[in-house]
Amino acid sequence: METTNILLDNAWVAKISDFGSCKMGITSNFGTHISTDVKGTFGYLDSVYFMTRLLIKKSDVCAFSVVLLEVLCGRPAVDMRLEEEQCSLALWAQHCIKKKKLGQIIDPSMRDQISLHCLKVFAKIANKCLHNHPNGRPTMANVVVSLECTLAT
C-alpha cells in the first residue's frame, strides 16, 4: 500500500487500488506467508519482506505506517533532495519519535489542527507499526481501534 493506491470517492470515502502483490505464490505449509520476488515501492517496503521475500499480513501494517507518516509530515516516503538522514521518511520519523522531537516531523499546516496528546498517540501507533520484528507490530484491526480511540479523545 502506498498513498497513490488510496483513492477517494466524491463522499471522501477511501477505496484501495492496485493489488499487485496479491498474486499466486508458493505458500508455506502453515499458510502464514507467501514467498515472492521482491516487488513494491521503496519507502513502503517492509524490511523483513525485502530481506526474506516472505510477504505476511504485518508487511501491510508497516506500509500503512508510512502512509500515516506521509499524512502527518506532509512529505513523500522517499525524498532524495533531502539530507541523507532524512531521505527515508520512516527512518527519519522513527529517529525523531525516539528523540521526542515530534515538532520536527509534523507538517507546519497541521500544527494547530492536532492536539499534543493526539500527536503523541498517532506517532506511537505509527512507530509500533514500523517495528523491525513483525511480531512486535500491531494488527491492522488494532491500528484501526487505536486510531478511532485517539480521535474520540
Rosetta blueprint (number, residue, H / E / L):
1 M L
2 E L
3 T H
4 T H
5 N H
6 I E
7 L E
8 L E
9 D L
10 N L
11 A L
12 W L
13 V L
14 A E
15 K E
16 I E
17 S L
18 D L
19 F L
20 G L
21 S L
22 C L
23 K L
24 M L
25 G L
26 I E
27 T E
28 S L
29 N L
30 F L
31 G L
32 T L
33 H L
34 I E
35 S E
36 T L
37 D L
38 V L
39 K L
40 G L
41 T L
42 F L
43 G L
44 Y L
45 L L
46 D L
47 S H
48 V H
49 Y H
50 F H
51 M H
52 T H
53 R L
54 L E
55 L E
56 I L
57 K H
58 K H
59 S H
60 D H
61 V H
62 C H
63 A H
64 F H
65 S H
66 V H
67 V H
68 L H
69 L H
70 E H
71 V H
72 L H
73 C H
74 G L
75 R L
76 P L
77 A L
78 V E
79 D L
80 M L
81 R L
82 L L
83 E L
84 E H
85 E H
86 Q H
87 C L
88 S E
89 L H
90 A H
91 L H
92 W H
93 A H
94 Q H
95 H H
96 C H
97 I H
98 K H
99 K L
100 K L
101 K L
102 L H
103 G H
104 Q H
105 I H
106 I L
107 D L
108 P H
109 S H
110 M H
111 R L
112 D L
113 Q L
114 I L
115 S L
116 L H
117 H H
118 C H
119 L H
120 K H
121 V H
122 F H
123 A H
124 K H
125 I H
126 A H
127 N H
128 K H
129 C H
130 L L
131 H L
132 N L
133 H L
134 P H
135 N H
136 G H
137 R L
138 P L
139 T L
140 M H
141 A H
142 N H
143 V H
144 V H
145 V H
146 S H
147 L H
148 E H
149 C H
150 T H
151 L H
152 A H
153 T L
